[in-house]
Amino acid sequence: MKKFELFPTPVAEFDFTNHPDIPILLNYINSLQVPNHPLVENGVSSHSKSNVLFHSNLINLRNDFQKCVDYYSKDLKIVDSYISFSWFNKMDNKGKTLIHHHGASVISSAFYPLLEENTCNLVFKSPLYTAINFIPTTPNPTNHYQPDFIMPIKQNHLYLFPGWLEHYTEENRGGKRVVVSFNTKFY
């Protein structure tokens, strides 16, 4: 038998644990008053208010994120893109983010500068979930039948993924959770 693994969806993880701009980022986020957002239940979002990574004190962090975007693009052999827009979401216990994708964004992201204990993970929806019309004989025998993938996120880690990939969070059963996201456009 010859087997082909078709249509992989690449998600990359980068560790920024020791980045000196993370305290600056958190101070900036905490200084802003931001509204509710329809995709964030029991939380707030700067999506309509602030392009957070374009703050003058965060240029080094943005440039380092851009290096990750460049690496991801080169690894996947896709046309280079640049960070075009960024925002943050904050949620407490019982908060969640509803399922969505980032539309025309080439590469999208999730960076977690603050994850208190037992916060919820990022969940990716399989792009094939609407087409699966058979039932496996055993529970989750392979990832071919998995409709969702729970990404075990880590504090100060950046995750890059295609902008078309649907994602969400389950209900947060832990403490405070802050995510900074960005979208990219082609040069």
N, C-alpha and C positions, 0 to 999 in steps of 0.2 A: 504494500500500500504506500502511496505517496500522499503526503498531507501538506496543505498550504495554509499558513496562518494569514488570513486576509484582513485588510482594513484595520491595522493597528492604530491606536489612538495614543500618541506619545504625551506623557506628563513628566515633567522634569522637576527635580527638587534641588534647591541650593540652600546651604547653611550660612546664615548671616549672624550667628550667635555673638561674635565679638565685634560686630560693626559699631564704630564709635557714634554713629548718628542715630541709633535707636532711641536713646533717651531724649534727644532733640525731637525726634518724630513723636514720641509719646507725649512730651510736654506740649507740642503744637496741637496735637489732637485734643488733649484735655483742655486747651484754652479756647476751643471753638464751641459755640452753641449751634447745634445742627438739628434739623427737623426729622420727623418720622419719614419713612419711605414705604411705598406700598409693597415692596418685596421683602422688607425686614419687619417681622412681627416682634413686638416687645423689644424694640431697639431703635436706633437712629442711624442715619446715613448722611454723609456730606456730599452725596452724588450730585445734587443740584446746587451746591454751595461752594465747594472748595476743590481746587485741583491740587491736592495735598503735596504731591511729590515735586511740584513746581515752586514750592516755598524756597526762598533764597538760601535758607540754612540747610536745605536738604538736597542740594545739587549733587553732592558726593554720593549719597545713597541712591539717588535717581541714576547717576552715571554707572554705579555698580550694578544696579538692576538692569540697565541697558546692556551691559556686558553679558549678562545672563541671557537676555533676549537674543543678542548676537550669536552667542554660543549655541543656543537652542536652534536658531535659524540655520546656522552652518551645519550642525549635526543632522538636521532634517533635510538639508539641501533645498531650503525655501528662500524666497527673496527676502532681503533684509527689511526690517520694519523698525519703527521708533515708538517710544512711549509717547502717547498723544494726550491721554487723559487719565487722571487718578482720583481716587476717593477713599473714604474709610467707612466701615460699618462698626458700630458698637452694640453689643447686646449683653444682657444680664441673664440670669436664670429664667427659663421658660421662653427665651427668645429663639427665633429661627429665621432662616432666609428661605424664601419660597423658590421653587424651581424656575430657572431662567438660563439664558445664554447671553453672550455679549455681542450678538448680531454681527456687524461687519468687522469687528476686531480680528486682526490676523492672529495675534497671540494675546491671551489674557492671563491674569495672575491672581494669586492670593498670597499675601504675606502676613504673618501672624506675629506682631510685636508684643502681644499680650494674650496669654491663655492661662487663666486661673484653673485650678484643679477641676477635673471632670467636665470640661467644656466639650461641646459637640464637635464632631469631625466634619470635613468636607465630603460631600457625596456626589459622585459623578454618575449620571444616567447613561446607560449604554445607548449609543446611537442606533443600535439595531433592535432596541426593545419593542418597537411597534411591529416589526416583521417576524418575530419569533412566533411560530404557530404550531410548535410541538412541545411535548413535555418530556424532560429527561427521566430516565428510570430510577435515578437516585438523586437525592438533594445536592445541588451544585456540584456535579461530577467534574466539571471543568469551568473555566471562565467564559466559555462560549455561550452559556445559558444564563449568565449573571446579568440581571437587568440594572443593577446599581453596583458601584464600587465604592466602598467606604475608605477614603484616604485617611490614614491615621496621621493627622497633622501634628507638627511640632512647633513650639514657640521659636520665633526668630528664623523660621524657614520660609523660603519663597517657593511657590509652586507655579509652574508655567504650563499652559494647556491651550489647545486651539479655541478660538473665540466662539466657535459654533457648538462646543461641547456643553450640553445642559448639565447644570449642577445645582445643589441646594444644601441645606443643613437640616439635620433632624432637630428636634427641640433640645435646647441647651439645658442640661440637668446640672450644670456646674456654675461657676462664678463668671466673672467678667471675661468677655472675649472681644478682641479688637482685630479686625482684618483690614489691611490696606490692599486695594485692588487697582490694577491699571489695564488699559487697553492699548493696542498698538495699531499703527497704520503703516502702509508701505511708504518708503521714501519716495 
